[in-house]
Amino acid sequence: MTASLAPAVDLGDVELMVRVQADDPDAFGALYDRFGARAYRVAYAISRDGTRAEDIVQEATCPSGVAARPTCPSAARSPAG
């Protein structure tokens, strides 16, 4: 099996970023699953507000116009969970 065919969850961070740049929604989801909770904790530590922390994570992971796309995982997932 080549790296390009490996499941996204089995890839390292660099490989995931390469696939994210190629618009691979599975890689984007795997990267978000890997770092979403950590990003939420940092955002919460700064904002001290759960709703605002979720908004911060979404804005950071899905820039303007991208959050509406179904491939943007933070539009459908909550890192706080």
PyRosetta script that sets phi, psi and omega in degrees:
from pyrosetta import init, pose_from_sequence

init()
pose = pose_from_sequence("MTASLAPAVDLGDVELMVRVQADDPDAFGALYDRFGARAYRVAYAISRDGTRAEDIVQEATCPSGVAARPTCPSAARSPAG")
pose.set_psi(1, 130.6)
pose.set_omega(1, 178.5)
pose.set_phi(2, -85.0)
pose.set_psi(2, 161.8)
pose.set_omega(2, -179.5)
pose.set_phi(3, -60.5)
pose.set_psi(3, -32.9)
pose.set_omega(3, -178.2)
pose.set_phi(4, -70.3)
pose.set_psi(4, -19.2)
pose.set_omega(4, 179.5)
pose.set_phi(5, -103.2)
pose.set_psi(5, -5.4)
pose.set_omega(5, -179.6)
pose.set_phi(6, -67.2)
pose.set_psi(6, 144.9)
pose.set_omega(6, 175.5)
pose.set_phi(7, -58.2)
pose.set_psi(7, 141.5)
pose.set_omega(7, -175.5)
pose.set_phi(8, -57.0)
pose.set_psi(8, -36.7)
pose.set_omega(8, -177.4)
pose.set_phi(9, -66.5)
pose.set_psi(9, -19.7)
pose.set_omega(9, -179.2)
pose.set_phi(10, -88.8)
pose.set_psi(10, -2.7)
pose.set_omega(10, -175.6)
pose.set_phi(11, -92.2)
pose.set_psi(11, 157.2)
pose.set_omega(11, 174.2)
pose.set_phi(12, -78.5)
pose.set_psi(12, 172.7)
pose.set_omega(12, -177.0)
pose.set_phi(13, -59.6)
pose.set_psi(13, -42.8)
pose.set_omega(13, -178.1)
pose.set_phi(14, -64.4)
pose.set_psi(14, -45.2)
pose.set_omega(14, 179.5)
pose.set_phi(15, -63.2)
pose.set_psi(15, -38.9)
pose.set_omega(15, 177.5)
pose.set_phi(16, -62.1)
pose.set_psi(16, -42.7)
pose.set_omega(16, -179.3)
pose.set_phi(17, -64.0)
pose.set_psi(17, -37.7)
pose.set_omega(17, 176.7)
pose.set_phi(18, -60.9)
pose.set_psi(18, -44.2)
pose.set_omega(18, -179.8)
pose.set_phi(19, -70.8)
pose.set_psi(19, -33.4)
pose.set_omega(19, 175.2)
pose.set_phi(20, -61.8)
pose.set_psi(20, -43.7)
pose.set_omega(20, 179.0)
pose.set_phi(21, -62.0)
pose.set_psi(21, -24.9)
pose.set_omega(21, 178.0)
pose.set_phi(22, -91.7)
pose.set_psi(22, 14.7)
pose.set_omega(22, 178.4)
pose.set_phi(23, 63.7)
pose.set_psi(23, 38.3)
pose.set_omega(23, 176.5)
pose.set_phi(24, -86.6)
pose.set_psi(24, 107.3)
pose.set_omega(24, -177.4)
pose.set_phi(25, -64.4)
pose.set_psi(25, -30.5)
pose.set_omega(25, 178.0)
pose.set_phi(26, -66.9)
pose.set_psi(26, -39.4)
pose.set_omega(26, 178.2)
pose.set_phi(27, -67.1)
pose.set_psi(27, -41.0)
pose.set_omega(27, 179.0)
pose.set_phi(28, -62.7)
pose.set_psi(28, -43.5)
pose.set_omega(28, 178.4)
pose.set_phi(29, -63.3)
pose.set_psi(29, -41.4)
pose.set_omega(29, 179.3)
pose.set_phi(30, -65.2)
pose.set_psi(30, -41.5)
pose.set_omega(30, 178.2)
pose.set_phi(31, -64.4)
pose.set_psi(31, -42.4)
pose.set_omega(31, 178.2)
pose.set_phi(32, -64.9)
pose.set_psi(32, -43.3)
pose.set_omega(32, 178.5)
pose.set_phi(33, -61.1)
pose.set_psi(33, -35.2)
pose.set_omega(33, -178.0)
pose.set_phi(34, -72.7)
pose.set_psi(34, -37.6)
pose.set_omega(34, -172.3)
pose.set_phi(35, -119.2)
pose.set_psi(35, -5.1)
pose.set_omega(35, -176.3)
pose.set_phi(36, -60.0)
pose.set_psi(36, -45.1)
pose.set_omega(36, -178.9)
pose.set_phi(37, -65.7)
pose.set_psi(37, -38.7)
pose.set_omega(37, 178.5)
pose.set_phi(38, -65.3)
pose.set_psi(38, -42.5)
pose.set_omega(38, 178.3)
pose.set_phi(39, -63.0)
pose.set_psi(39, -39.9)
pose.set_omega(39, 178.4)
pose.set_phi(40, -62.0)
pose.set_psi(40, -44.9)
pose.set_omega(40, -179.3)
pose.set_phi(41, -60.5)
pose.set_psi(41, -41.1)
pose.set_omega(41, 178.1)
pose.set_phi(42, -65.6)
pose.set_psi(42, -46.2)
pose.set_omega(42, 179.9)
pose.set_phi(43, -62.6)
pose.set_psi(43, -38.4)
pose.set_omega(43, 179.0)
pose.set_phi(44, -68.2)
pose.set_psi(44, -40.3)
pose.set_omega(44, 179.1)
pose.set_phi(45, -60.7)
pose.set_psi(45, -33.7)
pose.set_omega(45, 179.7)
pose.set_phi(46, -80.9)
pose.set_psi(46, -45.3)
pose.set_omega(46, -173.1)
pose.set_phi(47, -90.1)
pose.set_psi(47, -25.5)
pose.set_omega(47, -175.5)
pose.set_phi(48, 56.2)
pose.set_psi(48, 31.5)
pose.set_omega(48, 179.7)
pose.set_phi(49, -145.1)
pose.set_psi(49, 119.2)
pose.set_omega(49, -175.8)
pose.set_phi(50, -60.5)
pose.set_psi(50, -45.0)
pose.set_omega(50, -179.9)
pose.set_phi(51, -64.6)
pose.set_psi(51, -44.2)
pose.set_omega(51, 178.8)
pose.set_phi(52, -64.8)
pose.set_psi(52, -38.2)
pose.set_omega(52, 178.8)
pose.set_phi(53, -62.2)
pose.set_psi(53, -41.6)
pose.set_omega(53, 176.7)
pose.set_phi(54, -62.8)
pose.set_psi(54, -41.2)
pose.set_omega(54, 178.0)
pose.set_phi(55, -62.5)
pose.set_psi(55, -41.5)
pose.set_omega(55, -179.9)
pose.set_phi(56, -61.8)
pose.set_psi(56, -44.8)
pose.set_omega(56, 179.8)
pose.set_phi(57, -63.4)
pose.set_psi(57, -43.2)
pose.set_omega(57, 179.5)
pose.set_phi(58, -63.2)
pose.set_psi(58, -43.9)
pose.set_omega(58, 179.8)
pose.set_phi(59, -64.2)
pose.set_psi(59, -35.1)
pose.set_omega(59, -179.2)
pose.set_phi(60, -74.5)
pose.set_psi(60, -34.8)
pose.set_omega(60, -176.2)
pose.set_phi(61, -93.7)
pose.set_psi(61, -21.3)
pose.set_omega(61, -178.9)
pose.set_phi(62, -133.0)
pose.set_psi(62, 85.7)
pose.set_omega(62, -178.8)
pose.set_phi(63, -56.1)
pose.set_psi(63, 164.8)
pose.set_omega(63, -178.1)
pose.set_phi(64, -40.6)
pose.set_psi(64, 128.9)
pose.set_omega(64, 178.0)
pose.set_phi(65, 88.4)
pose.set_psi(65, -21.3)
pose.set_omega(65, -178.5)
pose.set_phi(66, -89.4)
pose.set_psi(66, -30.7)
pose.set_omega(66, -176.1)
pose.set_phi(67, -59.8)
pose.set_psi(67, -27.2)
pose.set_omega(67, 179.5)
pose.set_phi(68, -75.7)
pose.set_psi(68, -17.0)
pose.set_omega(68, -179.9)
pose.set_phi(69, -71.9)
pose.set_psi(69, 138.2)
pose.set_omega(69, 179.3)
pose.set_phi(70, -64.4)
pose.set_psi(70, -16.6)
pose.set_omega(70, 178.8)
pose.set_phi(71, -82.2)
pose.set_psi(71, -6.9)
pose.set_omega(71, 178.5)
pose.set_phi(72, -82.7)
pose.set_psi(72, 105.5)
pose.set_omega(72, -172.9)
pose.set_phi(73, -63.9)
pose.set_psi(73, -31.8)
pose.set_omega(73, -177.7)
pose.set_phi(74, -71.9)
pose.set_psi(74, -14.0)
pose.set_omega(74, 175.5)
pose.set_phi(75, -72.8)
pose.set_psi(75, -22.1)
pose.set_omega(75, -177.0)
pose.set_phi(76, -115.0)
pose.set_psi(76, -11.6)
pose.set_omega(76, -175.3)
pose.set_phi(77, -120.0)
pose.set_psi(77, 150.9)
pose.set_omega(77, 174.6)
pose.set_phi(78, -110.0)
pose.set_psi(78, 121.9)
pose.set_omega(78, -179.5)
pose.set_phi(79, -70.5)
pose.set_psi(79, -18.0)
pose.set_omega(79, -176.9)
pose.set_phi(80, -72.3)
pose.set_psi(80, -21.7)
pose.set_omega(80, -174.9)
pose.set_phi(81, -58.9)
pose.dump_pdb("model.pdb")
